[in-house]
Amino acid sequence: MKNIRDRFALLVTEVTMALRGRLEPVDERGGGRNTDEGFHISGGAVVAGAIAAGVAAFVARRLGALG
């Protein structure tokens, strides 16, 4: 029964995606909707988080909180 349910879910997903492309207008303006831009934004967020953690650890050590 699970196999039938999985196949039906896949079929519904494929039909939905096929209809979505025909029924909805395609927005090609960009502006953060692009997957490549999303990877760059998330990569920058990771780097910024690492820098913030390093600065916080430095300040905490200087204040004597980290021994």
C-alpha positions as CSV (number, residue, x, y, z in Angstrom):
1,M,0.0,0.0,0.0
2,K,2.9,2.4,0.8
3,N,4.3,1.9,-2.7
4,I,1.0,2.9,-4.3
5,R,0.7,6.0,-2.0
6,D,4.3,7.0,-2.9
7,R,3.6,6.7,-6.6
8,F,0.4,8.6,-6.3
9,A,2.1,11.4,-4.4
10,L,4.8,11.6,-7.1
11,L,2.2,11.7,-9.8
12,V,0.4,14.5,-8.0
13,T,3.6,16.5,-7.7
14,E,4.5,16.0,-11.3
15,V,1.1,17.1,-12.5
16,T,1.1,20.1,-10.2
17,M,4.5,21.2,-11.5
18,A,3.5,20.7,-15.1
19,L,0.3,22.8,-14.6
20,R,2.1,25.5,-12.6
21,G,4.4,26.2,-15.5
22,R,1.5,26.7,-17.8
23,L,-0.9,28.6,-15.5
24,E,1.4,30.9,-13.6
25,P,3.4,33.7,-15.2
26,V,7.2,33.2,-14.9
27,D,9.0,35.9,-13.0
28,E,12.5,36.3,-14.4
29,R,13.4,39.5,-12.7
30,G,15.8,37.9,-10.3
31,G,16.1,39.8,-7.0
32,G,17.0,36.9,-4.7
33,R,14.7,34.3,-6.3
34,N,17.6,32.8,-8.2
35,T,19.1,29.6,-6.7
36,D,22.6,30.8,-7.4
37,E,22.0,34.1,-5.6
38,G,20.5,32.2,-2.7
39,F,23.7,30.1,-2.4
40,H,25.8,33.3,-2.4
41,I,23.5,34.9,0.3
42,S,23.6,31.8,2.5
43,G,27.4,31.5,2.1
44,G,27.8,35.1,3.2
45,A,25.6,34.5,6.2
46,V,27.8,31.5,7.2
47,V,31.0,33.6,6.9
48,A,29.4,36.5,8.8
49,G,28.3,34.1,11.6
50,A,31.8,32.7,11.9
51,I,33.3,36.2,12.1
52,A,30.7,37.2,14.7
53,A,31.5,34.1,16.8
54,G,35.2,34.8,16.6
55,V,34.8,38.4,17.7
56,A,32.5,37.4,20.5
57,A,35.0,34.7,21.7
58,F,37.8,37.3,21.5
59,V,35.8,39.8,23.6
60,A,34.8,37.2,26.1
61,R,38.3,36.1,26.5
62,R,39.5,39.6,27.0
63,L,36.9,40.2,29.7
64,G,37.9,37.0,31.4
65,A,34.8,35.1,30.8
66,L,36.5,32.2,29.0
67,G,39.5,31.8,31.2
